[in-house]
Amino acid sequence: MLFHHQNTSMTFQQNLARAVNDEITIEEFSGFFSGKFEYTQVIIDGLYQACEHENKDLVEYLLIAADSDGVDQAYLKVLDHLLSFRWHEKEEDIVMMLWFDIGGPEIVDCLYKASRIIYDWDEVRALQRKCIRALHDIGTPEAKEKIKLIANTDDEHVRYFVRDFYEKNPEMLEWAYGA
């Protein structure tokens, strides 16, 4: 058994194990969920356990389960917790969940935390781009301040993206920098 939760059905456990062991496809696994937030606490508890055991596959499939079952505010703490680790390599998926499923000013610190994760192999800085766009969409003074902090990073690729983003969208320049 990959993880134990007292309130989970054996079907959930079996399907999760089958997915992790490549016995069923991702599509078959995600089809198990109704999108009605039926397994929220089970998935959250499983993600914490996956972190405890640094189980990359379990994180991947539990994030799929979360996305299929429905992500909401209840996931904020565990997604923030996941951003503290690099071994799972799911930061972009987490940012997308934060941005599109949870949204709002509550995710600003999580997005800033994610923006600080830089992989040398990612010259386009896809994660940072997503974080900046999400922060821009949020638009609060705190989100604007985080964009300024990101723009002043030592990383030339990130600085270039912020400058390019606002040069292509000059109406946003004053908004972001107060210029």
Buried (B, 14 or more C-beta within 10 A) or exposed (E): EBBEBEEBEEEBBBBBBBBBEEEBEEEEBBEBBEEEBBBBEBBBBBBBBBBEEEBBBBBBBBBBBBBBBBBEEBBBEBBBBBBEBEEBEBBBBBBBBBBEBBEEEEBBEBBBBBBBBBEEEBEEBBBBBBBBBBBBEBEEEEBBEBBEEBBEBEBEBBBEBBEEBBEEEEEBBEBBEEE
